[in-house]
Amino acid sequence: MRNKSNLRLIYLFAATILLCFSVIALMFLQLIRRYEKDTALESAKHLIEINTQIESNIEKTIKNDRRLARTLASELNSHSFSDENAIFDFLVKTKNVWNVDSIYLYNYAGLCINEKRSIQSLGTASMLAYQTVKYGEMFNVSQSVVECSVAVKTNQRIHEQPIVAVSVARDLDTLIENMDISSFEGRSAVYLTQKDGVKISQTNTAGVRKVFNI
């Protein structure tokens, strides 16, 4: 009888220990899940904050570029430059002061020329020039370059044709790289996409996939 009583006590003790361990394990798993949930929520909140900051910086930059394009158009309309050399000297100085990537001039023939006098092989140059003249201003994104263009009404000429539009171009790849986003121990990446998910630009973070549609 004593042996059976001792055996029951052993079983009861073992069951109690097992139950205690089970309760502790369950509490531990709940703590882990809660920690993971809290961490995920914190990460999501951080991502939203970063996204808002990036969006604000890009919008601010584009607004400044649009303002510069309008200023350039006003200068070309009101100022009488002596020749093409004077026009391009003015564009170079303006580009350096405003720290933009490129300034384009469009002439009546649809030719696109940057501030360095290099003819740009833009397949949509003639169409963009036409639309800018028609609507007064245009906002265009091609590959990773965003361009703010404004119509010009002047007798100034380049390549023997009147200037019809001026634009400020910004390389989005360079723009987001210069933001120096170092969150998540440098493993984060930024994708800029159209509404349909087609990628416009992305950071060159190591190990990040190159995609067409995110």
Salt bridges, closest charged atoms under 4 A:
GLU49 OE1 - HIS46 ND1 3.87
ASP65 OD1 - ARG170 NH2 2.76
GLU137 OE2 - ARG70 NE 2.73
GLU185 OE1 - ARG187 NH2 3.52
